[in-house]
Amino acid sequence: MSFFGSTAFAAFLFGSLSSLSLPAGAIIAILTKPSRTMISAIMSFGAGSLIAAISFELVNPAVERTEAGFAPLALGLLLGSLVFIALAHAADEKGGAARTRSTLLSSLQTRKKKCAKEVLGRLGAVDIFRSLPASQVQAIVPYISLRSFPRGVPIFEQGGAGDSMFIVESGSIGIEYADGSGGRIKVAELGAGQTFGEMALLWNAPRTADAIPLVDTTAFEIRKEDFNLLAEASPELKEAVAELAVERGRTGKIPAAALSGEEWVRQASRHLDEGAFRPSEAEFKTASVESHSSAATAIWLGLLLDGIPESLVIGASMSGFNASPALIAGLFMANLPESLSSSTMMKEAGTKPAKILWMWISLVGAVGVGALLGNLISGLLPPMAHSLFEGLAAGSMLAMIAQTMLPEAYERNIRMVGLFTVLGFIATVFFHTLG
């Protein structure tokens, strides 16, 4: 039998057929401007459809393969999900997160939270903050700004209002004051990680010295206004600040903190408000444009990663020249919203239509090749290995649905998700009855 009359070639054809909705979704996105509600509805419909296809075409056959048992399937499901999560994370780190709105938002939020923990590490080294309840004072982090100061231009001057404190990020700060006879006395030279102006958070007294950058310097600024608003909203923090101010006025020193810097940071990190780090729409648009102009390869690899498991499944499920209508229909309906959503983002980021279209067309060929390989591999596997293989593919696809499709649907319009997920599930069940 020639290759063109073989089951492997049939797998290639059906794999390509299931992914034709990828360029179709791209064309729709290029020619129109689909609403967020439409994208959410199609995405959730596709997710429900794919869940049904996985259940019928992967999980159920493996469960019924009595000579293999349940263990290979369960192991495959777990390993498949872990492999997908690890590879998706690697792709996201290289810029692949920009393939959908939800993955990019998640990546930006993770990045902002990581920066917040780094800032907490700096705060944990400051006596004032370490003497305050970590669970409360951590809420100041989203209000801390990183500022740049040119060499020689005072950040604040002696006698000025104490309206903020600073933590040096990079560079060097000279602290000095006038001695009353026209001369200058240098008190200290501060580097990265050191603080100045912190008494402004406790007292309304004027500055006692000048703070002058010795080189171009960056520093985190914490404004007294923001700190006071936080204290007013938290009785526990307000009381702690008042006690600290009294002790500082009585002894001239900040009392020793009960917690070490590391323990204070750990406690503060546990109470970080996830919602405070959600990127603004402006941050999202900026990151989207930057990613689509500099990380096109990573985005393509991220999209390919989403398609690999489904292509292997098509090939493994082939029986002669026949493929499951439920599986092909489920994958077709799941691919359409992913390309629609991703292409809409690419278009908004300024990616040329020809580049968008060719990106998806190339994935059609890649999915076809994956289906062919899946067919060749599965034909060589004994029952236990076959169940493991099916579990790997199913676990990867379920992880993809949970991490990519449903979050994208929620992000676009949360009210549509439940209904259209069920409708997608029903549609694939219907196609299954035809088979």
N, C-alpha and C positions, 0 to 999 in steps of 0.2 A: 504493500500500500504506500502511495506517495505521501509526502509530508502534507500536501494540501488536502488530502482526504483523511488525515489522521485526527485523532481526538485532541492532540496537542494544538493543531491548527484551529480546530473548532473552539478550543479554550481561548486562543488568541482573539478570534472573532467576537466571541461573546464578552470577553473582557473589554475589548474596544467598544462594543455596543453599549455596555453598561456605563461607560465613561463619556459617551458622546454628549451627555448632558453638561459636561464641564465647559466645552466651548460654547454650547447653547446658552448657558448661564452668563458667560462672559459677553456674548453678543447682546443679550438683553440688557446687561448693565451698561454696555458701551452706548447703545442706541437710546436707552431710556434712563430715567432716574427713579428706580424702585424705592418706595417708601420704606421706612423702618418697620412698619406694621406688616407689609408684604414680605419682607425678608424674614421677619420673625416667624410668620405663619409657615412659609415654605421650609425654613430651617427646622422648626419643630416637627412638621409633617414628615420631613426626611428622616429625622431622628427616630420617630416612632416606627416608620417603615423599616428602617435598618435594624432596629431592635427585634422586630418580628422576623425578619429574614435570618438574623443570627440564631434566633430560637429554633426556627424550623429547619434550617439548612446546615447548622453546625452543631448546636448543643443537642438537639433531639437525636440525630443519627449517632452521635458519640455515646449518648446515654443508652441507646438501644443496642449498641455493639457489645453484647454480653461477654464476649471472649476477651475484651479489653478491660472492662471494669470502669469504675468511676474515677479512680485515682489519676490516671493519665489526663483525663479531661480537666479535672480540678487543677492539677499542676500546670497544664497548659494555659488555662485561663489566668492563673496568677502570674505566671512568667510572662505571658503576652502583655498583660497590663503593665507590668514593671518595665519591660523592654520599651514599650511605647512611651511611657512616662519619661524614662531616661533619655531616649532619643529626642523626644519633643523638647525636653529641657535644654539639651545640647543645641538643637536647632534654634530655639528661642534666644539663647545666649549669643548666638552669632547673627541675630537679626531676623530670624524666621518668625518671631512673634507677630510681625506686622502682617501675616497672612489673613488674619481676621481682626475685627474690632475687639472682640472679647479677649483674645490672646494678647493683643498689644496692650490693652488696658491692664490686664493682669500682670504683664511684664513690667509696665511702668509703676504699678502699685508696689510690686515686690522691690523694685529698685528704690523707690522713695522710702519704703519701710527699712531697707538696708541702710540707707543714709541716715534715717532717724536713729537707728541703733548705734551708728557710729557717733552721732551727736550726743546720744545718751552716755556713751563712753567718755566723752569730753566732760559732760556735766558731772559724771560720777567722780571726777578728779577735783571738783570744786567744793571746798568745805561748806559753803552756804547751801548748795543743793543737796549734798550728802547728809546734811543735818535736817533736811525736810523730808516728809513722807514721800517715798518713791512712787507710790501708787497714785499720788495726786499731782506732783510736780512734773511728771512725764508729759502731762497734757500741754506743756509749754512748747514742746518740740515743733509742732507744725507752724508755730509763730516765729521761730528762729530763722533769721535770714543770713545768708553769706554775703558779705560786702567786701569790696576792694578799695584800698586806700593807697594813693600815690606817695612816694617818698617825700618826706619833708613837710607835708601838709597836715597840721594837727587834727587828730580825730576829735579831741575836745581840749579845752584850755582851762587853766586854773581859774576858779571863780565862776565857771559856767554851771548851768543846771545839770544835775545828775539824772539824766533821763534814760540811760541804758547801760548795760555792761557788755563786755566783749571777751571772746575766747579766741586766741590767735590760732589761725589755721595754717598759715605759712607766712614767712617773713620775720620781721623783728620790730619791736616797739620800744622806744625810749620813754621812760617816765621821769620827768624832771619838773622843778618848780623854781620860781624866783626867790632869791634869798633876802630881798628887801633892800639890797644895796646895789642893785643893777646886775648882779651876777646870776648864774644859773647853777643849780645843784642837781646832779643826776642821781636819781634814787635807784633805778633798776633798768635792766635791759631784758625784755621778755621775748621768748621764742614760742614756737609751735606748742600748743597745749596749755599755755599759761593764760591767766585771766587778768583783766584790769577793769576798774570801774564797778566792781561787784557791789560795793556798798550802796550804790544808787538804788538797788532793789529793796533795801531796808530803810534807808534814810532819805530825807528830802534836802539834805545839806548840799551846798555847792561843791564842785570838784576841788580837790586840794592840790592838784598837779596837772601838768600838761601831758598828753599822750601823743607822741610824734613818731610816725613810721620812719625807721632808719633805712629801710628799703621798701620797694613796692610790696604791700602786705595785704593778705586777706584775713578776715576775722568774722566769726559768728557774732551777730548782735542779738541781744535779748532786751527788748524795750520794757521799761518800767511800766508803761501803760498796759501792755499785754500781760505782764506778770501780775499787776494789781487786779485786772479783770479776772484772771484765773483764781486768784486768792479770794476774791469776793464770791465767786461761784462755788468755792469749796470751804466750808466752815473749818474742816480739819486743817487745811493748808493755811488758812488765814490765822488760825490760832497758833500754828507752828511758827509762822513768820513773825507774829507779834512777840512770842517768847524769845525767838532768836534775836530780834531787835533789842529787847530789854537786856538780854544777856550781853550783847555786844556793847550796849551803852554802859552797863555796869562794870564789865571787866576789860573792855577794849579789845576783846578777842572773840572769835567764833568758837563755840565749844566743840570739843572733839565729837565726831559723828559716831553713832553706835554701830553703823554698818561699814564694812570695807567698800572700796570703790566697786569691786567686782560684784559683790552681793547686792549693792544698791542698784547697779545697772541691770542685774538679772531680775530683780523685783520690778523695776520700772518697765523693762521690756515686756513683762507678762501683762501689763496693763495698757499697752499702747492701743489706741483706738484705731481699728482697721479702716473705718470710714474716713478718718482724717487724712488718709494718704491716697484717696481716690484722685486720679489726675483730673485736672480741669480740661475743658474742651479745647482750650488753646494749647495746653501741653500735649494733648493727644494729637491734634492736627500737626503740630511741629514735629513730633516724633514720627508720625506716619509719613510725612514728606521726606524726612531724613532717611528713614529706613528704606523706603521704596527707591530712593536714589542711590543708596550705598550698599544695600544688602539684598539685591534681587536674587542672587544665587541661593542665599540662605532661605529666602521666602519660597523659592521653587522647591528646595529640598524639604521644607516643612510641609508643603502641599503634597509632595511625593510621598512623604512619610504617612500622611493620612490615607493615601491610596494603596500603599503596599499590601496591607492585610486583606483588603477586599479583593485585590487581584489574585492573591494566592488562594483565597476561598473559592473563587469562580473555577479556577483550574482544578482544585481538589475535589469539587463537587460534581464535575462533569462525568456523565455516564454515556459513553459512546459519543454521538454527535448532538446529544441533548443536554440542555441546561435548565435549571429550575426557573420557571416564570416568576415565582415569588422572589427569588434571590436577585435575578436580573432587574426586575421592576423595583425592588427595594433599594438596590445600589444606584440605579438610575435616578430615583427620586431623592436619594440622599446626596448625590453629587451635585445636582442642580443648585440647591441653595448655597452650598459651600462656594461654588464658583461665582454665584451671583453676589454673595456678600463680599468675598475677597476682591472680585473685579470692581465692585463699587468703590471699595477703599482705594484700590490702585488708581482708578479714574480720578477720584477726588484728590489724590496725592500728586496728580500730574503725569502719571505713567502713560506713554503713548498707546493708543488702542491696538496698533499692530503688535506691540510687545506683549500686551495683555493676552491677545488672542493666541499668539504662538506659544505662550507659556502653557496655556490650557491644552492646545492641540498636541504639544509634546507629551503631556501627561496621558493623553489617550493612548498613544503608542506605548508609553511606559507601563500602563495598567494592562494592556494587551500582552506585553512580554511577561509581566508578572504572572498573569493567568496561565500562560504557556508553561512557565517554570513550575508553577504550583501543580499543574497537571502531571508534569514529568516526575516531580518529587513524590507526589502522593501515590503514584502508581508503583513505587518501589518500597513503600512502607508496609510493615506488618500491622495488624490491628491495633496494638497498643500505641505504636508510634503514630499511626493515623489519627487516633483519638487525641494524642498529645499535640499533633500538628493542627488539628481543628480547634483545639482549646487555645493554642497560641494565637491563631488568627482571630477567634472570637474575643479573647481577652483584649487584644490590641484594639479591635473595633469598638468594644464597649468602652474602653478607656478614652478612645477618640471622641465618641459620642458625649461622654461625661465632661471631657476637658475642652472640647472645641464646639460641638454643635449646639448642645443645650445652653451653655453659657452665652453663646452668640445670640440664640433665640431670646433668652431672658434679657440680654442687654438691649435688644431692639424693641421688645414689647412684651413684658412679663405676662400680661393678661391673655395673650394668645397661646401661650406655650402648652398648657394642659390639654385644651381641646384639640389642637392640631396634631399634637403628638399621638393622641388616641386615634384620630382620623387616619393618620399615616399608618398606624399599627393595623387598623381595620382594612385599609387598602391592600396591604401586603398579605394579610390573612386571606382576603378574597382571591388574590393571584395564586396563593398556595392551593386553594380549592380547585383552581383550573388545572393544576398540575397533577 
